[in-house]
Amino acid sequence: MRVRHTAYFDLDADVVEPAPTGPGIVVAADMQLFTETGECPGEVLVFAQGGYLSWLEVCSWSDDVEVNLAAARRWLQPSS
C-alpha cells in the first residue's frame, strides 16, 4: 500500500474536548474504495491523535487506477 494523498486537520483543542480514544494515534475510521465497475483500488483512513481527528489518508493498492482525494470523494458518494 502506498499513500497518495494526505489531508491534515487543524482543530482548536481549547474549544473542543477530545473523544474518549485514549492517548496515542488510532484509526478512527476506514473505508475501502470501490469504483463504478466494482474494483477496489484503495481505501480512506481517518486518524485521531490524543482524541482529536488529526489527518485523513487516501491509500492506493493499484497502479492501474488513479486514487486521489477527488476520486475517493466520488466513489464514497451514494449513487443516485
N, C-alpha and C positions, 0 to 999 in steps of 0.2 A: 504494500500500500504506500502511496506517496501523497503527501499533502499538496494540493494545488493552490488552495486559497484559504486565507485566514482573516477573520474579522474580529477585532478586539473591542470589548465593551468598556465604557468609561462610566462607572457608577459612583455616586456620592455616598460613601459608606457612613457619613454622618447623618444622612437623611433617611436611609433605608436600612432596616435591620437585616442581618444575614439569615438565610434559610438554615434549618437545622441539619446541615450536611456534615458538620464537624470540620476539623482543620484539614488542610491539605487540598489537593486537586482531585476532583471527581468528575466522571462523565455524568452530567445532569440529564442528558437526553441524546439519543442516537436514532437515526432513521436511514434505512437503505434507500437508495435512489433507483427508481425504475423508469426507463424510457417509455415512449409511446409504443414501442414494439415489445415491451416486457423484459428487455435486457437490464441487468443490474450492474452498471459500470462503477458504482461507488457508494459513498454514504456521507451523511452530515452528522457531525458530533458537536454537542454543546458542552462546554466545560464550566465548572464552578470551582472557585478557589476561595477557601475560607467562608463558604456560604453565600458567595456573590457570583452571579454569572460573570464570566471572565472573557471567554472567546468562543468562536464558532469556527470549525474547520470543515471544509468540503474536501473529501478524500477521493482519489481516483484509484480504481482497481484495474483499469483498462487503458491500453494505448490506442484502442480503436474508436473510442467515444470520448469527445472532449467534455470534461467535467469541470464546471466553474460555478460561481455563485448564481449567475443568471440561469444556467441550465438547471441547477438544483432547485431554484425557486419555481421554475416552470414545472418540473417533474413532481414537486411536492403539492402543487395546486390540485384541488379536486377537479375531475373532469366535469364539464357542464353539458 
